[in-house]
Amino acid sequence: MAQFVDWDLAAATAGALGKSGPKVSYDEATEVVGDLRQLTDEAAGHVVAYTGLRSQVAHPPVRVVDRRDWAATNIAGLREVITPLVTRLSGDKQPGVISDAIGSRLTGVQAGTVLAYLSGRVLGQYEVFSADPGQLLLVAPNIVEVERKLEAEPRDFRLWVCLHEVTHRTQFTAVPWMRGHFLGEVQAFVDASQAGGEHFADRLRRGVATLADSVRNPDSRASVLDIVQTPGQRAVLDRLTALMTLLEGHAEFVMDGVGPEVIPSVERIRSKFNRRRESGNPLEKTIRKLLGVDVKMRQYAEGRKFVHGVVDRVGMDGFNRVFSSPLTLPRLEELADPDAWVARVHGSVGRSSAAG
């Protein structure tokens, strides 16, 4: 089967369209890389002490990357996941050589456009597609650019970012089943799409075009929900939304819990960063639009509120039962009702009844 996406063209497009980073000297760049590596190790210690979660599997060291490398890594990860899915689900439908070549190149340009846009805004990421158990990426030029815009003390801001991203790494390495579960849900979403009667590759191409349109056109009303057509897809999307809200909220909760103890200017950083988010950070606006959520930061705010509510009721050890198995993950409706999750998982509701 010919390839669904021209991945080489996607990488070239992302590289060509990606913004250049802030101006730094060679010595400054070297210092930033060394600082981020050291602060990642420091953050790891804080996260273990605060959460009680320890890595159960070996993981590679943090990679400090530029925008082009970030895009290339994500393209490699998407290639590893999407190509086998398309091959498995393509069935007997084989497009013509010319139409397939045109389609793969068009999708490659669209995917590269989206990744070029995001590469200038992502501060860090725990990338799980390309390798097991995943890989922590910190995008140095974006971190420097944002800390300058916020007029933040560099070491404080960098440690603050590292706390958030290291928490994500911990979620996947302290909970070895998490990556497989996440990838399984992605596959379940793809499987559910087959029930809609439209060929998967056609639907996925339409989805990539939807994302690219939103990136290019700030007034676009396109949403990923536009390509979710089957009840099965909606059910999987609900589970994925609940999972991502939990993981993002947990990372925010850890940042807020650890920050005041180790980052002198954390209150000023949080205040300025929140204003930056609320004023329309392009990455967050795009994500909100594509997920069809409202203008507030639901994944961060609701997730943090859920984690805080559960910890308040059953302590950190009690909260950590959320990572016992996929069955103990919160359901979408429980995110707004910590008591419901506590009652289901712990069997009772009592503040600090199982405090750790």
N, C-alpha and C positions, 0 to 999 in steps of 0.2 A: 504494500500500500504506500502511495506517495505521502509525503509528510503533510500534516494538517497546517502547521505553521512553518514558515521559513525562518528558523531560529537564528541563523547567521545574519539574515537581514534585520531581524528584531534587535539583535545585539548592535549591529552597525547603526541602526536608526536611533537607538537609545544613546549611543555614544555621540552621534552627530547632533542630536537635539538637546542633550543634557546641558544644563547651565554650567558655566565655569564657577569654581569655588571662590571664596574670599582670598584676597591677596595675603600670602604669608611667605616669609623667607624660608630657605631650606632648614636653617637652624630652628625656626619656630615650628615648622612641620614635624621635625624630628622630636622636638620637645612634646608636642601634642600627642604623638603616637605613643611615646614612652609613658606619658602621664596617664593616658587612657588605659593602657595595659596594667599599670600599677594600681590605678583606681578600681579597675575591674576586680582585681584580687582582693583589694580592701573591701569593696562592696560585697563580695561573696561571703566574707567573714561576718559582716553585719547581717546579711540576709539569713544565714544559718542560725545565728544567735537569736534573731527576732522571731523567725518562723518555726524553728525546730526541724526544718526540712533539710535533708542532706542528700547530695547526689548519690544515686545508687549505681550509676554507670559512668564509665570514663567518657570524657568529652574533650574535643580539641580546644586549644587555647583560643582566646578571643582574636578575631581578625579585625584590625583597624583598616578600613577601606576608604577609597574615594568614591565619587558618584558613579563613575564608569564601572568600577569593580562591583559595586553594589548591584547595579543593573545586570551585569554579566552573571553574577552569582544567582540572582533570582531567575534569570532566563534559563540557566542550567537546571535549576530546581524544577521549574515549570515543565521543562522538556522531559525530565525524568518521570514526572507524574502524568502529564497530559498525553504524551505519545502512546504509552501502553493502553491507556483508557480508550483513546480514539481507535486504536487498532483492535481492541477487544470488542468494542461496541459498533464498529463500522458495518458489520454484517456483510451482506453481498453487494451493498451499494458501492460501486466504484466509479468515481467521477472520471470524466475524460481527462487526458493528459494535459491539454491546454487549460481547461477550466480549473483543474486542480492546481496547476502551477500558478495561475493568476490568483486563485483564492488563497493559496498559502503565502504568496508574496504580500497580498493585501493585508492578510491577518498579521503577518510579520511586521509590517509597517505600523499597524494599529497597536499591536502589543508593545513595540518599541516606543511608540509615542507615549503610552501610558507610563511605562517604566522610566522614561526620561523625565517625565513630569514628577513622578514620585521620588526619583533619585535625588532631587534637589531639596526634599523636605523631610525625608525619614532620618531621624537621629540615630536610631539603632533598631535591631531586629534579631529575633531568634529564628533563624531560617531552618525549617524542618523538612523541606521537600527533597533536597539534594543528597542528604546523608543521614544516617542513623548514628547518634540520637539527635543530630541537629548541630547548628553552628551559630555562635554569637557574633554578630556583625555590629560594629560601631562606625558610623559614617563621619569621619573626622571633619571634613569641610563644613558639613551642616551643623555640627555641634559648635564649631568655632563661630560660624555665621550667626547662630541664634544667641550664643552667649554675648556676642558683641552688640546685637540689636537690643538685648535686654539689659545691657550694661551690667552683667553679672560678674561676680568674682569667678575667674575661670575654673579654679580647682573646685570650688563649691558646686558650680553648675555641672561640671563633668562628673563629679561623684554622684550628684543627684540623678543624672541620666543613667549612670552605671547601675545605681540601685534598682531602677525600673527594669532595665534590660537583663540584669543578672537574675532578678526575680523570675522573669520569663524562662531563662535557662534552667533555673532550679525547678520550675514547674514541670519541665519535660524530663529532666535528668533524675529528680527525686521521685518522680512518678513514671516509671519505665513504660507503663502501658499507654501513656498519654499520646505519644506520637502515633502509635498504631491506631488508637481510637480516632484521633483527628483525621488521619488519612482514610480510615474506614468510612467516616462520615462523608468525606469528599466523594469517595467512590459511591456511597449510597445515594448521594445527590445526583450523580451521573446516571446511576441505574434507574432512579425514579424518573429521570427525564425521558427515558425510552417509552414510558407509558403515554406520553403526549402525542405520539404518532409522527413527530418530526425527527429527522435524522440528527443524531447527537452532534456530529461535526457541524451541521448547518446551524444548529442552535447555539453551539459554542462560538462559532464565528460571529453570530449576531450579538452574542454577549460581549465579545471583545470590541465589536464596533460600537456598542452602547457605551462602554467605558471610554473609548477613544473620543466619542462625540462629546461626552461630559467634560473631558479634559480640555478639548479645543474650544468648546462653547460654554461659557460660564452661565448662560441663560437656559441651558438644556434642562429639561424636566425628566430626562431619562433616569431610570432606576433599574437596579438588578432585578427588582421584583417584576419588571416588564417581561423577563425571560423565564420567570418561575410560573409555570402554567399548570402543573399537576398537583393534586393533594399530597402525593408522596414527597414531592420537592419541597412543598411548604412545611411539611412535618420535619424534614431534615434541616431545612433552613432555621426553623425554630430551635432545634437542638444545637446547631452550630452557633446561632446568635447567643444562646444561653451560655455555651462554653466560652466563647470569646469575651462575653461580658464578665464572666467569672474571672478569667485570666487577667484581663485588663484591670478590673476592679481590685483584684488581689495585689497586683503590682503597684497600683496607686496607694493602696492601704499600707503596704510595706514602706513605700517612699515617705508617706506622712508619719509613719511610726518611727522609722529610723532617723529621718532627716533632722529633726530638732536636736538630737543627741550628738550628731557628727558634722552637721553643716551649719555653720554660724549664720549664714544669710538665707537660710531655707525659706523663711516666711516671705521675704522680699522676692525670691526667685519664684515661689509658687504663685504669689499674687500677680506678678508680671506675666508669668507663663499662662495662667488662666485667662488673663485679659487678652493675650495673644490668641488663644484658642477661641474664645467667645467672639472676638472681633472678626473671625472668619479666616482662620488658618486654612490655606488652600487644600492641604492634605485632608484635614478633618472634614471640610465642607464636601469634598469629593466623596469621602467614605460615607458620610451621612446621606448624601444624595443617592449614592449607588445602593445603599442598604435600605433606603426608604424610611429612615427614622427622622425624628423632628430635629429642630435646630439646636437643641441642647446636646451635650456630650453624654448620651445615654449609656454607652458602654462603660465609660469611666465613672460617671456619677452614680449610676444605678449599681454597678458592680462594687464600687467602693462602699456604698451604703449597705449592700447586702453583706459583704464581708464584715463590716463594722458591727452590723446587727447580730450576726451569728457569733462573733468573738465576744460581744457583750453578753450574750446569753450562755454560751458554753465554753468560753475560753479558747485559746489558740489551739490546744490539742483537740478540743472538740470540733473546731472548725476544720482542722486538717483531715477529719474523716471524710470531707468532701472529695479527697483524693484516694479514697479506699478502692473504688471501682467506678466504672461508668454509671452504675446504678445509683451511686451517691452524689453524682453531679446534680446541681440544681436544675429543675425544670424552669422553663421560661417564666411561668406564672409565679414561681417561688422567689424569683429575684426581688420582687416587690413585697414579699411576705416571708421574712426570715423564720418566723414562728412555724410556718408550714414546713419548711425544710427541716428545722430542728425536730418537729414532731414526727416527721416521716423517718428521719435517719436516727435520731436519738430516742424517739419514743416518748418524749416529754418536753415541755417548755418550761425552763427555769433559768433565770439569769445566773450565769457563772456556775450552773449546777455541775458542769464537768470541766471547770477551769483548769488550765494547765499552767 
